[in-house]
Amino acid sequence: MPQNLFQKMMYAFITVVITVHAFVFYSLYVVNGSTFLQLQPDASGVLDAIGKIGGVYMCGRFCPIWAVVLLEFILAYTLECVVGSPLSFKIACKIFNPQKDHHVLFETAIICATVFIMCPAMSFIASFLYYPYYEGFNIFTLLAEWLKLICYNLPFALFSQIFFIQPLVRRIFGFCFRKKIS
C-alpha cells in the first residue's frame, strides 16, 4: 500500500488510467454500442460507427475518443486525489480498525467507499459532458440522466474495482515500488 504522498499519487494515477479506459470501453461498447450502430447501420462495428459519426458527442460537439479519455482522466484523477482517496480512507477507518481488522476487509471497505463517492460524482460530471445540448437545457433531464448513469455505472464500478481493477493496480504498484533487498 502507498506510504507517502508520491506513492499515493502514483497509486491513484495507475487506478485512474485503468478505470477511465474500462469505463470509456463500457460506456461506448456496452451501454451505447447499439445506439451507435443504429445511427450508422452500414458500420462494421462500434468504433467504425463512431468514426463515421465524427466522434463522441461531448460538450455540445463531436470529439475523438482520445479527447474523451484525456478529459475524463483529468477530471477523475483530480477528483480521486482531492476527494475520493482521502474521504474513502476516513470512511473505512470509521468502520474498520486497520491495526486490528484483517487487511482484506479494510482494503475492501476503502474500495467500496471510493466507488460510492466516485461513481455518483463522475456520473454527474458525465451528465454535464454528454448532455444533449442541441435539445436545450433542462435541469430535470440532467438529473434523470445522472440517475440513469448511476444505475448503469455503479454495479459495473463495484464489480470491476473489487475483482479486477484494484487487484491489478496492487500488483502493478507492488512491482513498481517493491523494496530492493541487498
C-alpha positions as CSV (number, residue, x, y, z in Angstrom):
1,M,0.0,0.0,0.0
2,P,1.2,3.6,-0.6
3,Q,3.3,5.0,2.2
4,N,4.0,8.6,1.2
5,L,2.3,11.3,-1.0
6,F,4.2,10.4,-4.1
7,Q,3.2,6.8,-3.8
8,K,-0.4,7.8,-3.1
9,M,-0.4,10.0,-6.3
10,M,1.1,7.1,-8.3
11,Y,-1.4,4.6,-6.9
12,A,-4.3,7.0,-7.9
13,F,-2.7,7.5,-11.3
14,I,-2.5,3.8,-12.0
15,T,-6.0,3.3,-10.8
16,V,-7.5,6.1,-12.8
17,V,-5.6,5.1,-16.0
18,I,-7.1,1.7,-15.9
19,T,-10.6,2.8,-14.6
20,V,-11.1,5.5,-17.3
21,H,-10.2,3.1,-20.1
22,A,-12.5,0.5,-18.7
23,F,-15.4,3.0,-18.3
24,V,-14.9,4.5,-21.8
25,F,-15.0,1.0,-23.3
26,Y,-18.0,0.1,-21.1
27,S,-19.9,3.3,-22.0
28,L,-19.2,3.2,-25.7
29,Y,-19.5,-0.5,-26.4
30,V,-21.8,-2.0,-23.8
31,V,-24.1,0.9,-22.8
32,N,-24.3,2.9,-26.1
33,G,-22.9,0.5,-28.7
34,S,-26.3,-0.4,-30.2
35,T,-27.2,3.3,-30.5
36,F,-24.0,4.0,-32.5
37,L,-24.7,1.0,-34.7
38,Q,-28.3,2.2,-35.3
39,L,-27.1,5.7,-36.3
40,Q,-24.6,4.1,-38.8
41,P,-26.2,0.8,-39.9
42,D,-23.5,0.3,-42.6
43,A,-20.7,0.4,-40.0
44,S,-18.7,-2.8,-39.4
45,G,-18.5,-2.2,-35.6
46,V,-18.9,0.4,-32.8
47,L,-15.6,2.0,-33.5
48,D,-16.3,2.3,-37.2
49,A,-19.7,3.8,-36.4
50,I,-18.1,6.4,-34.0
51,G,-15.6,7.3,-36.7
52,K,-18.4,7.7,-39.3
53,I,-20.4,9.9,-36.9
54,G,-17.3,12.1,-36.4
55,G,-16.6,11.1,-32.8
56,V,-18.4,11.0,-29.5
57,Y,-20.9,13.8,-28.7
58,M,-19.4,15.7,-25.7
59,C,-19.7,19.3,-24.5
60,G,-22.0,20.2,-27.4
61,R,-19.8,18.8,-30.2
62,F,-18.3,15.7,-31.6
63,C,-14.9,14.8,-30.1
64,P,-12.4,12.0,-30.9
65,I,-12.2,9.1,-28.4
66,W,-8.7,10.2,-27.3
67,A,-10.1,13.6,-26.2
68,V,-12.9,11.8,-24.2
69,V,-10.3,9.6,-22.5
70,L,-8.0,12.5,-21.8
71,L,-10.7,14.8,-20.4
72,E,-12.2,12.0,-18.2
73,F,-8.8,11.1,-17.0
74,I,-8.0,14.7,-15.9
75,L,-11.3,15.0,-14.1
76,A,-11.2,11.6,-12.5
77,Y,-7.6,11.9,-11.3
78,T,-8.3,15.3,-9.8
79,L,-11.5,14.1,-8.1
80,E,-9.7,10.9,-6.8
81,C,-6.8,12.8,-5.3
82,V,-8.8,15.7,-3.8
83,V,-11.9,13.9,-2.6
84,G,-12.1,10.2,-3.4
85,S,-9.0,8.7,-1.7
86,P,-8.9,10.9,1.4
87,L,-12.6,10.6,2.2
88,S,-12.8,6.9,1.4
89,F,-9.9,6.2,3.8
90,K,-11.7,8.2,6.6
91,I,-14.9,6.3,6.0
92,A,-13.2,2.9,6.1
93,C,-11.4,3.9,9.3
94,K,-14.8,4.6,10.9
95,I,-16.0,1.1,10.1
96,F,-12.8,-1.0,10.5
97,N,-9.6,-0.6,12.5
98,P,-6.6,-1.0,10.2
99,Q,-4.4,-2.3,13.0
100,K,-6.9,-4.9,14.3
101,D,-9.1,-6.0,11.4
102,H,-7.9,-8.1,8.5
103,H,-6.3,-6.1,5.8
104,V,-8.5,-7.5,3.1
105,L,-11.6,-6.3,4.9
106,F,-10.1,-2.8,5.4
107,E,-9.0,-2.6,1.7
108,T,-12.4,-3.8,0.5
109,A,-14.0,-1.1,2.7
110,I,-11.8,1.5,1.1
111,I,-12.6,0.3,-2.4
112,C,-16.4,0.3,-1.7
113,A,-16.3,3.7,-0.1
114,T,-14.3,5.1,-3.1
115,V,-16.8,3.6,-5.6
116,F,-19.7,5.1,-3.6
117,I,-18.0,8.5,-3.7
118,M,-16.5,8.5,-7.2
119,C,-19.4,6.8,-9.2
120,P,-22.1,9.4,-8.4
121,A,-19.6,12.3,-8.7
122,M,-18.2,11.1,-12.1
123,S,-21.7,10.2,-13.3
124,F,-22.8,13.8,-12.5
125,I,-19.8,15.2,-14.4
126,A,-20.5,12.8,-17.3
127,S,-24.2,14.0,-17.3
128,F,-22.9,17.5,-18.0
129,L,-20.3,16.4,-20.5
130,Y,-22.6,14.2,-22.6
131,Y,-25.8,16.2,-22.1
132,P,-27.8,16.7,-25.4
133,Y,-27.4,20.4,-25.5
134,Y,-28.8,20.6,-29.0
135,E,-32.2,19.8,-27.4
136,G,-31.9,22.8,-25.0
137,F,-31.1,22.5,-21.3
138,N,-33.5,21.2,-18.7
139,I,-32.4,20.5,-15.1
140,F,-34.8,17.6,-14.8
141,T,-33.4,16.0,-17.9
142,L,-29.9,16.4,-16.4
143,L,-30.9,14.8,-13.1
144,A,-32.7,12.0,-14.9
145,E,-29.5,11.3,-17.0
146,W,-27.4,11.4,-13.8
147,L,-29.6,8.8,-12.1
148,K,-29.6,6.7,-15.2
149,L,-25.8,6.8,-15.4
150,I,-25.5,5.9,-11.7
151,C,-27.8,2.9,-12.3
152,Y,-25.6,1.8,-15.3
153,N,-22.2,2.6,-13.7
154,L,-22.5,1.6,-10.0
155,P,-22.8,-2.2,-10.5
156,F,-20.0,-2.2,-13.1
157,A,-17.8,0.0,-10.9
158,L,-18.2,-2.0,-7.8
159,F,-17.6,-5.3,-9.5
160,S,-14.7,-4.2,-11.7
161,Q,-13.0,-2.4,-8.8
162,I,-13.2,-5.2,-6.3
163,F,-12.5,-8.2,-8.7
164,F,-10.3,-6.7,-11.5
165,I,-9.0,-3.2,-11.3
166,Q,-7.8,-3.0,-7.7
167,P,-6.1,-6.4,-7.7
168,L,-4.3,-5.4,-10.9
169,V,-3.4,-1.9,-9.5
170,R,-2.0,-3.5,-6.4
171,R,0.1,-5.9,-8.5
172,I,1.4,-3.1,-10.7
173,F,2.1,-0.9,-7.7
174,G,3.9,-3.7,-5.9
175,F,6.1,-4.4,-8.9
176,C,7.0,-0.7,-9.3
177,F,7.5,0.1,-5.6
178,R,8.8,-3.1,-4.1
179,K,11.8,-2.6,-1.8
180,K,15.1,-3.6,-3.1
181,I,16.8,-6.2,-0.8
182,S,20.6,-6.1,-0.9
